[in-house]
Amino acid sequence: MSKKGEMKTVGEALQDLLKAYRIKDRFDEKSVLASWERIVGKPIAKRTKRLWLRNAVLFIEFDSPTIKSDFSFHKTKVMEVFQQEFGKGAVKEIVIM
């Protein structure tokens, strides 16, 4: 129960706990990276050479120039999906390497 006497969901309680221990950013980072294949699909995920997140910037390196070019047209949509799922602060920018 919160200070106001309201019940919290398990998700809200978990977010509060992550914030209290100052590990929310690291948790969000791991969650974003773990969801890459689910969000972009297997064909793109298989062509992803490296993927990392630093300071809410998602860096992506592909092994194919064609995928790199195609993905550049869809990166705004992918960023919106990440923001809807993980919140506005999780991914603020996508950089294709």
C-alpha positions in Angstrom: 0.0 0.0 0.0 1.2 3.4 -0.8 1.3 6.4 1.6 -2.1 7.5 0.4 -3.6 4.2 1.3 -4.0 3.1 -2.3 -3.1 -0.3 -3.5 -0.2 -0.6 -6.1 0.0 -3.1 -8.8 3.0 -5.5 -8.8 4.4 -3.6 -11.8 4.2 -0.2 -10.0 5.8 -1.7 -6.9 8.6 -3.2 -8.9 9.3 0.1 -10.7 9.4 1.8 -7.3 11.9 -0.8 -6.0 14.1 -0.4 -9.1 14.1 3.3 -8.6 14.9 3.0 -4.9 17.9 0.8 -5.6 19.0 3.0 -8.5 19.0 0.2 -11.0 16.0 1.2 -13.2 18.2 2.4 -16.0 20.2 -0.8 -16.2 17.0 -2.9 -16.0 15.4 -0.8 -18.8 18.6 -1.3 -20.9 18.6 -5.0 -20.5 14.8 -5.2 -21.2 15.2 -3.1 -24.4 18.0 -5.3 -25.7 16.2 -8.5 -24.8 13.1 -7.5 -26.7 15.0 -6.6 -29.9 14.1 -9.8 -31.9 10.4 -9.6 -30.7 10.0 -6.0 -31.8 11.9 -6.0 -35.1 11.4 -9.7 -36.1 13.7 -12.6 -36.7 15.0 -11.6 -40.2 16.3 -8.2 -39.0 17.5 -9.6 -35.7 19.5 -12.3 -37.5 21.2 -9.5 -39.5 22.1 -7.5 -36.4 25.8 -7.7 -35.8 25.9 -5.6 -32.6 23.3 -3.9 -30.4 23.9 -1.7 -27.4 22.2 1.0 -25.4 24.0 3.9 -23.7 22.3 7.0 -22.2 19.0 6.2 -23.9 20.7 6.0 -27.3 20.2 2.6 -29.1 23.2 1.8 -31.3 22.7 -0.8 -34.0 25.2 -2.4 -36.3 24.0 -4.6 -39.2 25.9 -7.1 -41.2 24.1 -6.1 -44.4 24.1 -2.7 -46.2 20.6 -3.5 -47.6 19.2 -4.1 -44.1 20.9 -1.0 -42.8 19.3 1.1 -45.6 15.9 -0.5 -45.2 15.9 -0.1 -41.4 16.8 3.6 -41.7 13.3 4.1 -43.2 11.7 2.4 -40.2 13.8 3.5 -37.3 11.3 6.2 -36.2 8.5 3.6 -36.0 10.8 1.2 -34.1 11.7 3.9 -31.6 8.0 4.7 -31.1 7.4 1.0 -30.3 10.2 1.0 -27.7 8.8 4.2 -26.1 5.3 2.8 -25.9 6.6 -0.4 -24.3 9.3 0.9 -22.0 8.4 4.6 -21.6 9.7 7.8 -23.2 13.1 7.8 -21.5 14.2 4.2 -22.4 15.1 5.0 -26.0 15.4 8.6 -27.1 17.4 8.1 -30.3 18.5 5.3 -32.6 21.9 5.4 -34.3 22.6 3.0 -37.1 26.3 2.1 -37.4 
